[in-house]
Amino acid sequence: MADKSKFKIPTMQGPATYRIRVKGVLDASWSDRLGGMTITVIAESGEPDISLLEGVLADQTALSGVLNAIVDLHMPVISVECLDT
C-alpha cells in the first residue's frame, strides 16, 4: 500500500496547478476561455489526437468551469491531475 504521507490532497479553495487530457484537437485560441491554461496537441502516429491543458487555476470552482466548457464542446475528458504535491 502506498504511503499516504507522500500525497497532498487538494482543497476546494486556493490556486493549484492542473493537467487535463482531452481526446481531440483543441485550438490554442481557447486558452483564454479555459482559465488561461496552456494548450498543447499531442499527435502520435496511429493514435487519436490528445489535447493537453496545463496551468494554474484559482480554485476548484475555476476547475469546474474549465471542465464544463470542455464537456460543452463535446470533447471526452481522459484525465485530470493536480500537479501540486
Secondary structure as GFF3:
##gff-version 3
##sequence-region A 1 85
A	DSSP	three_ten_helix	4	6	.	.	.	ID=ss1
A	DSSP	beta_strand	16	23	.	.	.	ID=ss2
A	DSSP	three_ten_helix	28	30	.	.	.	ID=ss3
A	DSSP	three_ten_helix	32	34	.	.	.	ID=ss4
A	DSSP	beta_strand	38	42	.	.	.	ID=ss5
A	DSSP	beta_strand	50	57	.	.	.	ID=ss6
A	DSSP	alpha_helix	60	72	.	.	.	ID=ss7
A	DSSP	beta_strand	77	82	.	.	.	ID=ss8
###
